[in-house]
Amino acid sequence: ARPKATADFLTAIQTLPEWLRDIAVISDHIQNILNHKIVQRFPTMILILDFVFLIMVIVVFEITTSQTIDHFFDPSNNTATSPGLVFLTFVAGAYFLLRET
């Protein structure tokens, strides 16, 4: 009895106790199911987008916070934070917000 690779089946595996889940994912059938799911285009695209947006958030957040701190605490610094970088931060936040709903 080989169950189909549905979302319910994969969710059921995730809800197993950790010790049982560790044993279950060693199974050849479950490894084949996971391999089949990961090579599909849409889930792989989502994983790549998650990676790109996470890197973008880390880099842009570091740059904008440095610029803002320099602007607030250095009276001679008249340059404000780049609006484009702030916009990118909001775009990434919107992506993750939509991704979680």
C-alpha positions in Angstrom: 0.0 0.0 0.0 1.9 3.0 -1.3 0.1 6.2 -0.4 -0.1 9.0 -3.0 2.1 12.1 -2.5 -0.7 14.5 -1.5 -0.4 17.6 0.7 -2.3 15.7 3.4 0.2 12.9 3.4 3.1 15.2 3.6 1.4 17.2 6.4 0.7 14.0 8.3 4.4 13.1 8.1 5.3 16.6 9.5 2.9 16.1 12.4 4.5 12.9 13.5 6.6 12.9 16.7 10.2 13.8 16.0 11.6 10.3 16.7 9.1 8.7 14.3 9.5 11.4 11.7 13.3 10.8 11.7 12.6 7.1 11.0 9.9 7.8 8.4 12.0 10.1 6.2 14.6 7.3 5.8 12.0 5.2 4.0 12.8 4.8 0.3 9.1 5.6 -0.7 9.0 8.8 1.3 12.4 9.9 -0.1 11.1 9.3 -3.6 8.0 11.3 -2.8 10.0 14.2 -1.5 12.4 14.0 -4.5 9.4 14.1 -6.9 8.0 17.1 -5.1 11.2 19.1 -5.0 11.9 18.7 -8.7 8.6 20.3 -9.7 8.9 23.8 -11.1 6.5 25.7 -8.9 7.7 24.5 -5.4 11.3 25.0 -6.5 10.5 28.5 -7.7 9.0 29.4 -4.3 12.2 28.1 -2.6 14.4 30.2 -4.8 12.2 33.3 -4.3 12.3 32.7 -0.6 16.1 32.6 -0.7 16.4 35.7 -2.9 14.0 37.8 -0.8 15.7 36.7 2.5 19.1 37.7 1.2 17.6 41.0 -0.2 16.0 41.8 3.2 19.2 41.1 5.1 21.4 43.3 2.8 18.9 46.1 2.3 18.0 46.2 6.0 21.6 46.5 7.0 22.2 49.3 4.5 19.1 51.3 5.4 19.7 51.0 9.1 23.3 52.2 8.8 22.2 55.1 6.7 19.4 56.0 9.1 21.7 55.8 12.2 24.3 57.9 10.5 21.7 60.5 9.5 20.2 60.7 13.0 23.4 60.8 15.0 25.8 62.8 12.7 24.6 66.4 12.5 26.9 67.0 9.5 25.4 64.1 7.5 22.6 65.5 5.4 21.9 62.4 3.3 18.7 60.6 4.1 18.0 56.9 3.6 17.5 55.9 0.0 13.7 55.7 -0.8 14.4 52.9 -3.3 16.0 50.7 -0.6 13.1 51.3 1.8 10.7 50.4 -1.1 12.6 47.1 -1.6 12.2 46.4 2.1 8.4 46.9 1.8 8.3 44.7 -1.3 10.1 41.9 0.4 7.8 42.3 3.5 4.7 42.2 1.2 6.1 39.0 -0.4 6.5 37.2 2.9 3.1 38.5 4.1 1.4 37.1 1.0 3.4 33.9 1.3 2.1 33.2 4.8 -1.5 33.7 3.9 
